[in-house]
Amino acid sequence: MFSLLLITTLMACGGGKATTRTEVPEGAPSSDRRAEVMALFMDATRARLGGQLPQAVQLYQQCLKLDPTNGAAHFELAKLYHQAQQYDPAVDHAKRAVAADKENIWYHFLLADLYEQGNRPAEAAAVYKEVLARWPDRYEVYFDLANALAYSGKLTEAQKVYADMEQRFGLTDEVIAEQFNFLVNTNKLDEAERLVQRAVEAHPNEAHYLGMLAELHDQKGEHDKALACYKKALELDPGNSMMRIALAEHYYGTGRMEEAYSELGEAFLDPDLDIDAKMQVLIGFYEMTEREGENPNDRPDLIRRSYALIDALERAHPESGKPHTIHGDFLLRDGKFEEARSEFRKALVHEKDRFPIHLQLLQLDLQLGDHEALHTDAETAIALFPTSPELYLYNGIALSQLKRHDQAVETLIAGRDLVVDNPPLLAQFWSSLGDAYNEAKQFGKSDQAYDKALALEPNNTGTLNNYAYYLSLRKDQLEKAERMSRRSNELAPGQSTYQDTYAWVLFQLGRFADARTWMEKALAGSPDPDGVLLEHYGDILFELGEVSAAVEQWKKALGKEGASELLERKINEGKRLE
């Protein structure tokens, strides 16, 4: 492409024989200056190709000072101004290029394109008319002209262009398709039907014309006629799976659900049918089952049918990861997290370089609390995408949960240093570093990390809660901890974890009655409270003098996650221990 354009411009500049005309254009330079113009043009072209665009513009302008009618220089300047998003000078130079050499079709095309981009369809149409006057066999220009006329509101004239095309080139597939779309979009359905009927008569064995006619009948509400066309089309071409999908849509629109699903099932088993077309159908099913309040009784059937189609998709395309990806999406939506994770793993066997699938897998690992898998999957993803900071965040969280605190810190620092212009993500790194440093008993660094996280995101409830809780465990900066914990509960009311933290901060401040109130709120919102909440509640009750009630709560905490190593001694001795 480059070499052809360069030759064209050089010929227009005088470096070759662009035309057989012998007359010298008005305003052209004398022969003794043509060499200078050529040299400037070549220098400008080299500057343009080298990315030195301001220099290129300057040199082309120098060409025009010596030769104002140099179409090639105007052409190149028009493109450069367009590239620089300077629309008006781009149009001006394109017009001058056309005026300088009306026999260069590329100059006309550039001017028309600029008019279209500037939302000036009538002027674009005028250029296309000029092109066709000079080059009447340029097939594609008729389509451009018709579209420009349609956009400028000249529908009758646009329709006449299609008629002219048919007269010149015959009733070709392209003419039929473009004219059909035009007529449908302008709501001229009867004319569209007559057009397609002519196409069917001219090509009686072409199934796709019958499909077009069927769609048109459906649009007009003539469903019986549409069905007859679909069936005839499939008789002509029984292996046309796209036609089966269209027929399925017809059945669905007319309430014949079993027939719709049957046709879809047949189409989905076809390995030659584009997988992306099938995926679009499944996305439609997904959206239908996501809509609230719309035919709720249909949802179970739609879900069952969705999974059946996914199964057919997997069987038809066993070497593709796409069926497993959408299968995972459906399972994730339905709360089947373990099964969803399995499908995403299968997808990565075929599409290991798909970053979003890796992220989805890591999110599921975290949600399922599978920190070993989270670490392994994060390491795999980092090997493929070593500059993606999110992966290091997941890996750091995993390592921290696995009590590999030094490695967690190292990994989080590496990921943090990759973050560019993303304050929320950077805040996440600082917050996770606060967690990791705390677990490593590096409390000064932990506090500094949390402070940096809150400087970026002062209302991050997770950071506020964790920071406050760790301070309460250390009995350090309790007033600060109280403010942060209170704020997290204001921002996210009803969170039992945050309520427990606030209760414990109040406990450490000696405000036992207030601590009891907040702990009972936390327990009310926890159908199955963990050992931390129950043990904390026992400790609060003990300080309030309710020893037997305290021991009862400690016993409930025994064997539950989060309970302290001192719990059995508390129960046996009947007192709170630190």
C-alpha positions in Angstrom: 0.0 0.0 0.0 2.8 2.4 0.9 4.7 2.0 -2.3 1.7 2.5 -4.4 0.7 5.7 -2.7 4.3 7.0 -2.8 4.5 6.4 -6.5 1.1 8.2 -7.0 2.3 11.2 -5.1 5.6 11.3 -6.8 4.0 11.1 -10.2 1.7 14.0 -9.3 4.7 16.0 -8.2 6.5 15.6 -11.5 8.7 12.5 -10.8 6.9 10.4 -13.4 4.4 10.5 -16.2 1.1 10.8 -14.4 -0.9 11.9 -17.5 -0.6 12.1 -21.3 -1.6 15.7 -21.3 1.1 18.0 -22.6 -0.3 21.4 -21.5 1.3 23.1 -18.6 -1.2 23.8 -15.8 -1.8 27.4 -14.9 0.4 28.4 -12.0 2.8 25.5 -12.4 6.5 26.3 -11.7 9.0 26.8 -14.5 11.1 23.8 -15.5 14.2 25.1 -13.7 12.3 25.0 -10.3 10.7 21.6 -10.6 13.8 19.9 -9.3 13.7 22.1 -6.2 10.0 21.2 -5.7 10.7 17.6 -6.0 13.6 17.7 -3.5 11.4 19.5 -1.0 8.6 17.0 -1.5 10.9 14.1 -0.9 12.3 15.7 2.2 8.8 16.3 3.5 7.8 12.7 2.8 10.9 11.4 4.6 10.0 13.6 7.6 6.4 12.3 7.6 7.5 8.7 7.4 10.0 9.4 10.2 7.3 10.7 12.5 8.6 14.3 12.3 5.1 15.7 11.5 5.6 19.5 12.2 8.7 19.4 9.9 6.8 17.6 7.3 4.0 20.2 7.3 6.6 23.0 7.0 8.3 21.3 4.0 5.0 20.6 2.2 4.1 24.2 2.7 7.4 25.3 1.1 6.5 23.1 -1.9 3.3 25.0 -2.2 5.0 28.4 -2.1 7.0 27.3 -5.2 4.1 25.4 -6.8 0.6 26.4 -5.5 -1.1 23.9 -7.8 0.8 20.9 -6.5 -2.0 18.4 -5.8 0.3 15.9 -4.1 1.5 18.4 -1.5 -2.1 19.6 -0.8 -3.1 15.9 -0.4 -0.4 15.1 2.1 -1.1 18.3 4.1 -4.8 17.4 4.2 -3.9 14.0 5.7 -1.5 15.6 8.2 -4.0 18.2 9.3 -6.6 15.5 9.6 -4.2 13.5 11.8 -3.7 16.5 14.0 -7.5 16.9 14.3 -7.5 20.2 12.5 -10.5 19.7 10.4 -10.9 23.0 8.5 -7.4 23.2 7.0 -7.6 19.5 6.2 -10.8 20.1 4.1 -9.2 23.2 2.5 -6.2 21.3 1.3 -8.2 18.4 0.1 -10.4 20.7 -2.0 -7.2 22.3 -3.4 -5.8 18.9 -4.2 -9.0 18.0 -6.2 -8.9 21.3 -8.0 -5.3 20.8 -8.9 -5.8 17.3 -10.3 -9.4 16.2 -11.0 -8.1 13.0 -12.5 -6.7 11.7 -9.2 -9.5 9.6 -7.6 -7.7 9.4 -4.2 -8.0 13.1 -3.8 -11.8 12.9 -4.3 -12.0 10.0 -1.8 -10.1 12.0 0.9 -12.3 15.0 0.5 -15.5 12.9 0.7 -14.2 11.1 3.8 -13.5 14.4 5.5 -17.0 15.7 4.6 -18.5 12.5 6.1 -16.4 12.8 9.3 -17.5 16.4 9.6 -21.1 15.5 9.3 -21.5 17.2 6.0 -23.2 14.3 4.0 -24.6 16.6 1.3 -21.1 17.8 0.3 -19.8 14.3 0.5 -22.6 13.2 -1.9 -21.6 16.0 -4.3 -18.0 14.6 -4.4 -19.2 11.0 -5.0 -21.4 12.3 -7.9 -18.3 13.9 -9.4 -16.4 10.6 -8.9 -19.1 8.6 -10.7 -19.2 11.1 -13.5 -15.5 10.4 -14.2 -15.4 6.7 -13.1 -18.9 5.3 -13.6 -17.8 1.7 -13.1 -16.5 2.2 -9.5 -19.0 -0.2 -7.9 -18.4 0.7 -4.3 -18.9 4.5 -4.8 -22.6 4.0 -5.6 -23.0 2.6 -2.0 -21.1 5.6 -0.6 -23.3 8.0 -2.6 -26.5 6.3 -1.6 -25.6 6.4 2.1 -24.5 10.1 1.9 -27.8 11.0 0.2 -29.8 9.1 2.8 -28.0 10.8 5.7 -28.7 14.2 4.1 -32.4 13.3 4.0 -32.6 12.8 0.2 -34.2 9.4 0.4 -35.8 9.4 -3.1 -32.5 10.3 -4.7 -30.7 7.6 -2.6 -33.2 5.0 -3.8 -32.6 6.1 -7.4 -28.9 5.4 -7.0 -29.7 1.7 -6.1 -31.9 1.5 -9.2 -29.0 2.9 -11.3 -26.7 0.3 -9.8 -29.1 -2.5 -10.7 -29.4 -1.2 -14.2 -25.6 -1.0 -14.6 -24.4 -4.1 -12.7 -27.5 -6.3 -12.5 -29.3 -7.6 -9.4 -26.2 -8.7 -7.5 -26.1 -9.9 -3.9 -24.5 -6.6 -2.8 -27.1 -4.5 -4.5 -29.9 -6.5 -3.0 -28.5 -6.5 0.5 -27.7 -2.7 0.5 -31.0 -1.8 -1.0 -32.9 -4.1 1.3 -31.3 -2.5 4.4 -32.0 0.9 3.0 -35.7 0.2 2.4 -36.2 -1.5 5.8 -34.4 1.3 7.7 -36.6 3.9 5.9 -39.7 1.7 6.8 -40.5 1.0 3.1 -41.4 -2.6 3.9 -43.6 -3.2 0.9 -40.9 -2.1 -1.5 -38.4 -4.2 0.4 -40.6 -7.2 -0.1 -41.0 -6.6 -3.8 -37.2 -6.3 -4.1 -36.6 -9.6 -2.3 -39.4 -11.3 -4.2 -37.6 -10.4 -7.4 -34.3 -11.8 -5.9 -36.1 -15.1 -5.0 -37.5 -15.3 -8.6 -34.1 -14.6 -10.1 -32.3 -17.0 -7.7 -34.8 -19.6 -6.7 -32.2 -21.9 -5.1 -30.6 -19.3 -2.9 -31.9 -19.9 0.7 -30.6 -16.6 2.1 -33.1 -14.6 0.0 -35.9 -16.7 1.5 -34.4 -15.9 4.9 -34.5 -12.2 4.2 -38.1 -12.5 3.1 -39.0 -14.5 6.2 -37.5 -11.8 8.5 -39.4 -9.1 6.6 -42.7 -11.1 7.0 -42.1 -11.4 10.7 -41.4 -7.6 10.9 -44.8 -7.0 9.2 -46.6 -9.4 11.5 -47.1 -12.0 8.8 -45.8 -14.9 10.9 -47.4 -17.7 8.8 -45.7 -16.4 5.6 -42.5 -16.1 7.5 -42.6 -19.7 8.8 -43.3 -21.0 5.2 -40.2 -19.1 4.0 -38.0 -20.4 6.7 -39.1 -24.0 6.1 -38.5 -23.7 2.3 -35.1 -22.1 2.9 -34.1 -25.1 5.1 -35.4 -27.5 2.5 -33.0 -25.9 0.1 -30.1 -25.7 2.6 -30.7 -28.1 5.5 -27.2 -27.5 6.9 -27.7 -23.7 7.2 -27.4 -23.3 11.0 -27.7 -19.5 10.9 -31.1 -20.0 9.3 -32.0 -22.4 12.1 -31.1 -19.7 14.7 -33.3 -17.2 12.7 -36.1 -19.7 12.7 -35.6 -20.2 16.5 -36.0 -16.5 17.0 -39.2 -16.7 14.9 -40.6 -19.5 17.1 -39.5 -17.7 20.3 -41.3 -14.5 19.1 -44.5 -16.4 18.4 -44.5 -18.3 21.7 -43.6 -21.7 20.3 -40.8 -22.3 22.8 -40.2 -26.1 22.3 -39.7 -25.6 18.6 -37.4 -22.6 19.3 -35.2 -24.7 21.6 -35.1 -27.6 19.2 -33.8 -25.5 16.4 -31.2 -23.9 18.6 -30.1 -27.3 19.8 -29.6 -28.4 16.2 -27.7 -25.2 15.3 -25.4 -25.4 18.4 -24.3 -28.9 17.5 -22.9 -27.7 14.2 -19.1 -27.3 14.6 -19.0 -25.2 11.4 -21.3 -22.5 12.8 -19.3 -19.5 14.1 -18.9 -20.0 17.8 -19.3 -16.3 18.4 -22.8 -16.4 16.9 -23.7 -19.1 19.4 -22.2 -17.1 22.2 -24.4 -14.1 21.4 -27.5 -16.4 21.7 -26.3 -17.6 25.1 -25.6 -14.0 26.2 -29.3 -13.3 25.3 -30.3 -16.2 27.5 -28.2 -14.9 30.3 -29.7 -11.4 30.1 -33.2 -12.9 30.0 -32.6 -14.9 33.2 -31.1 -11.8 34.9 -34.2 -9.6 34.3 -36.2 -9.0 37.5 -39.9 -9.5 37.4 -40.1 -10.5 33.8 -41.8 -13.9 33.4 -40.3 -15.2 36.7 -42.0 -18.6 36.1 -40.0 -19.0 32.9 -36.7 -18.6 34.6 -36.1 -22.2 35.7 -36.8 -23.5 32.2 -34.6 -20.8 30.6 -31.7 -21.8 33.0 -32.2 -25.5 32.1 -32.2 -24.7 28.4 -29.2 -22.5 28.8 -27.1 -25.2 30.3 -28.3 -27.7 27.6 -27.1 -25.3 24.9 -23.8 -24.8 26.7 -23.3 -28.5 26.8 -23.9 -28.6 23.0 -21.5 -25.8 22.6 -18.8 -27.6 24.5 -19.4 -30.8 22.4 -19.2 -28.9 19.1 -16.1 -26.9 20.0 -14.0 -29.2 22.3 -10.8 -27.2 21.5 -12.1 -23.8 22.4 -12.0 -22.1 25.8 -15.1 -20.0 25.1 -17.7 -22.6 26.0 -16.1 -23.1 29.4 -15.8 -19.3 30.0 -19.6 -18.7 29.4 -20.3 -21.9 31.4 -18.3 -20.5 34.3 -20.2 -17.2 34.0 -23.6 -19.0 34.2 -22.4 -21.1 37.2 -21.1 -18.0 38.9 -24.4 -16.2 38.5 -26.2 -19.2 40.0 -23.9 -19.2 43.1 -22.1 -22.4 42.1 -18.6 -21.1 42.9 -16.7 -24.3 43.0 -18.2 -25.5 39.7 -17.6 -22.1 38.1 -13.9 -22.2 39.2 -13.6 -25.6 37.5 -14.9 -24.3 34.2 -12.6 -21.3 34.2 -9.7 -23.7 34.8 -10.8 -25.6 31.7 -11.0 -22.4 29.7 -7.4 -21.6 30.6 -6.2 -24.9 29.2 -7.2 -23.6 25.7 -6.8 -19.8 26.3 -4.0 -19.4 28.9 -3.3 -15.9 27.6 -6.8 -14.5 28.5 -6.1 -12.1 31.4 -9.8 -11.6 32.4 -10.1 -15.4 33.0 -7.1 -15.4 35.3 -8.6 -12.5 37.3 -11.9 -14.3 37.6 -10.2 -17.4 38.8 -8.2 -15.5 41.4 -11.4 -13.8 42.6 -13.1 -17.2 43.1 -10.1 -18.6 44.9 -10.3 -15.7 47.3 -14.1 -16.0 47.7 -13.7 -19.7 48.4 -11.0 -19.1 51.0 -8.6 -21.4 49.1 -5.4 -19.6 49.8 -3.1 -22.3 48.5 -4.9 -22.2 45.2 -4.9 -18.5 45.2 -1.1 -18.5 45.6 -0.6 -21.1 42.9 -2.9 -19.4 40.4 -1.5 -16.0 41.1 2.1 -17.3 40.5 0.9 -18.9 37.2 -0.7 -15.6 36.1 2.3 -13.5 37.1 4.6 -15.7 34.9 2.3 -14.8 32.0 1.6 -11.1 32.9 4.6 -10.0 35.0 3.7 -6.3 34.8 0.1 -6.6 36.0 0.0 -5.3 39.6 -3.4 -6.8 40.5 -1.8 -10.3 40.3 0.8 -9.4 42.9 -2.0 -8.1 45.2 -3.8 -11.4 45.1 -0.6 -13.3 45.6 0.4 -11.1 48.6 -3.0 -11.7 50.2 -2.6 -15.4 49.7 0.9 -15.5 51.2 -0.2 -13.4 54.2 -3.1 -15.8 54.9 -0.6 -18.7 54.6 1.5 -17.1 57.3 4.4 -16.5 54.9 4.5 -12.9 56.0 8.0 -11.9 54.7 7.2 -13.2 51.2 3.8 -11.5 51.4 5.5 -8.1 52.1 8.1 -8.7 49.3 5.3 -9.6 46.8 3.1 -6.7 47.8 6.0 -4.2 47.5 6.8 -5.5 44.0 3.2 -5.1 42.9 2.8 -1.7 44.5 5.8 -0.4 42.5 4.1 -1.4 39.3 1.0 0.7 39.9 0.6 3.7 37.6 -2.0 6.4 38.0 -4.4 4.2 39.9 -5.0 5.6 43.5 -7.7 3.0 44.5 -5.4 0.1 43.6 -2.4 1.7 45.3 -4.6 2.2 48.4 -5.4 -1.6 48.3 -1.7 -2.4 48.2 -0.9 -0.1 51.2 -3.8 -1.6 53.1 -2.7 -5.2 52.4 0.8 -4.2 53.4 -0.6 -3.0 56.7 -2.2 -6.4 57.2 1.0 -8.2 56.3 3.3 -6.0 58.4 1.0 -6.4 61.4 1.1 -10.2 61.1 4.8 -10.0 60.9 4.8 -8.0 64.2 6.3 -5.0 62.4 3.8 -2.6 64.0 5.5 0.7 63.1 5.5 -0.2 59.4 2.0 -1.6 59.6 0.7 1.7 61.0 2.6 3.7 58.3 1.1 1.5 55.6 -2.5 1.9 56.9 -2.0 5.7 57.2 -0.9 5.8 53.5 -3.9 3.7 52.5 -6.3 6.0 54.3 -4.6 9.1 52.8 -5.6 7.8 49.4 -9.0 6.4 50.4 -10.1 7.9 53.7 -13.5 6.1 53.6 -12.3 2.6 52.8 -14.3 0.6 55.4 -12.1 -2.5 55.2 -8.9 -0.5 56.0 -10.6 1.5 58.7 -11.9 -1.7 60.4 -8.6 -3.6 60.2 -6.5 -0.8 61.4 -8.8 -0.1 64.3 -8.9 -3.8 65.3 -5.2 -4.3 65.2 -4.7 -1.2 67.3 -7.3 -2.5 69.8 -5.5 -5.8 70.1 -2.3 -3.9 70.9 -4.2 -1.5 73.2 -2.5 1.3 71.3 -3.9 4.6 70.1 -7.4 3.5 71.3 -9.0 6.9 70.7 -7.8 6.8 67.1 -9.1 3.3 66.8 -12.5 4.3 68.2 -12.8 7.1 65.6 -11.9 4.8 62.7 -14.1 1.9 63.8 -17.1 4.3 64.5 -16.6 5.7 60.9 -16.5 2.2 59.3 -19.8 1.4 61.0 -21.3 4.7 59.8 -20.3 4.0 56.2 -21.3 0.3 56.3 -24.0 -0.2 58.9 -25.1 -3.7 59.8 -21.7 -5.4 59.1 -21.2 -7.8 62.0 -17.4 -7.8 61.6 -17.3 -4.0 61.9 -19.7 -4.1 64.9 -17.5 -6.7 66.6 -14.4 -4.5 66.1 -16.2 -1.4 67.5 -17.3 -3.5 70.5 -13.8 -4.6 71.1 -12.4 -1.1 70.9 -15.0 0.1 73.4 -14.1 -2.9 75.6 -10.4 -1.9 75.6 -11.5 1.6 76.5 -13.3 0.2 79.5 -16.7 1.1 78.1 -18.1 -2.4 78.9 -21.9 -1.6 78.7 -21.5 0.1 75.3 -19.3 -2.8 74.2 -22.1 -5.2 75.1 -24.6 -3.3 73.1 -22.5 -3.4 70.0 -21.5 -7.0 70.4 -25.1 -8.0 70.7 -25.8 -6.1 67.4 -22.9 -8.1 65.8 -24.4 -11.4 67.1 -27.9 -10.6 65.9 -26.5 -10.2 62.4 -24.6 -13.5 62.5 -26.7 -16.6 62.3 -23.6 -18.7 62.8 -21.1 -16.6 64.8 -17.4 -17.5 64.7 -15.3 -18.1 67.8 -14.0 -14.5 67.8 -17.4 -13.0 68.4 -18.5 -15.5 71.0 -15.3 -15.3 72.9 -15.4 -11.5 72.8 -18.9 -11.5 74.1 -17.9 -13.8 76.9 -15.1 -11.5 77.9 -17.5 -8.5 77.9 -20.0 -10.3 80.1 -17.2 -11.3 82.5 -16.2 -7.7 82.9 -19.8 -6.8 83.6 -19.9 -9.4 86.4 -22.0 -12.0 84.6 -19.6 -14.9 85.0 -21.8 -17.8 84.3 -23.1 -16.2 81.2 -19.5 -15.5 80.1 -18.5 -19.1 80.6 -21.6 -20.2 78.5 -20.4 -18.0 75.6 -16.8 -19.3 75.9 -18.1 -22.8 75.7 -20.0 -21.9 72.5 -16.8 -20.5 71.1 -14.9 -23.7 71.8 -13.8 -25.5 68.6 -14.9 -22.6 66.4 -12.7 -20.7 64.0 -10.9 -17.7 65.5 -11.1 -18.8 69.2 -8.0 -18.1 71.2 -5.5 -20.6 72.7 -6.6 -19.4 76.2 -10.2 -20.4 75.7 -10.1 -23.8 77.5 -8.3 -22.2 80.5 -10.9 -19.4 80.6 -13.6 -22.1 80.8 -11.8 -24.2 83.4 -10.8 -21.3 85.6 -14.0 -19.3 85.1 -12.2 -16.0 84.4 -10.9 -13.9 81.6 -7.3 -14.3 80.8 -4.9 -12.2 78.7 
